[in-house]
Amino acid sequence: MKAIISLSGGLDSTTCLAWAVDRGYDCYCVSFDYGQRHIREMKSARAVARYYKTPLYEIKLNFPWLKKSSLVDKNKKIPNKKYEEILKGSIPSTYVPGRNLVFASILISYADAVKADAVILGPNAIDYSGYPDCRPSFYKALSKAVKYGTEKGDIKIITPIINMSKKEIIKLAVKLKAPLHLSWSCYFGGKKPCGKCDSCKLRAKGFEEAGVKDPIL
Amino acid sequence: MKAIISLSGGLDSTTCLAWAVDRGYDCYCVSFDYGQRHIREMKSARAVARYYKTPLYEIKLNFPWLKKSSLVDKNKKIPNKKYEEILKGSIPSTYVPGRNLVFASILISYADAVKADAVILGPNAIDYSGYPDCRPSFYKALSKAVKYGTEKGDIKIITPIINMSKKEIIKLAVKLKAPLHLSWSCYFGGKKPCGKCDSCKLRAKGFEEAGVKDPIL
């Protein structure tokens, strides 16, 4: 079984790769440079891919309109919200328009070319920032589009952690011995995680609830 | 009303832009360099966009796996089939894996960023080469994915010519005074259309049936 996997270098995608390896998939990873300010995560993606000895394609996407997102435009402010507010479901300024659709489409193109059985992505709709392209309904509709719009047709869209809490994701990662020490989640691309952005807060809460120490802190 | 339009520089997308302008859409065009051997079509896209005074983004996509297609890999042979065989529905080697899904996703990302009302694409499922990503079922499924997976949600996916014959497309183009003299369809990027590839044959048959002389010949 062959799978194409989106590997950002974050905690979620690292866990997804660990999951796919554990399930016996022959894994091919893709990571994206879309101008994100935490381009530092690509270093993590490379390290994680090396850890699992999987090939990694790095794809550069240069879409000027992505500057709308505070995750791309450094002149915009990244929100610093309380943990409870993050989960309230409004879409924050860090949302990158259509990002997961574009990522998934590129993985599907790759899968259709090499006749892969699955495309694996790491969205999460529980402990997340309210991004619309992390919801199960989106991936369900996309699966139908793949069925009709590709040569292979039967390429599964698998989102292993979409309904897990951050705590559950971390517990799964630990069980699978995923190299979380190589992962990166902070929206700022500094040397150390800021501890203040949505991504850092969700990660910290997850480790706390899982009763595990975050190896990158 | 704002629309994002895929403009390849071919006959179909040129007609779609003419259609959108006629319908009163404020049009923003995107063309793609994905390593196609008929990169010459981008010159046509630029000329058509200039003709309509619409902005045009040129997006470069560098996906190594697209070399699977004879439309990208110059070492592969482009089929030279009879007109009747082209329509038989098997997928030819010129199929570019997931191309229209990737193109559409990028247009949707753009539309979501600028709050556009519609994304307009020019696939055709009548006089076509049997590409799966030209079928109405694919665009219907994609519309659902857009509804759930974007911030704006109500971005229409419009495919104005999907159920038209080439003859009908050309008649529509003539009626709308679309600049077909600037368009390009041949899969080979030469100075003159080859007259032998699927794309040339479908175009020639269309002009013949419409009783119109092809202005680029």
Interface residues (C-beta under 8 A of the other chain):
Chain A: Y57 I59 K60 N62 F63 P64 W65 L66 K68 I91 Y95 P97 G98 R99 N100 L101 V102 A104 S105 I106 I108 S109 Y110 A111 D112 A113 V114 P132 D133 R135 S137 F138 A141 L142 K144 A145 V146 K147 Y148 G149 T150 E151 G153
Chain B: Y57 I59 K60 N62 F63 P64 W65 L66 K68 I91 Y95 P97 G98 R99 N100 L101 V102 A104 S105 I106 I108 S109 Y110 A111 D112 A113 V114 P132 D133 R135 S137 F138 A141 L142 K144 A145 V146 K147 Y148 G149 T150 E151 G153
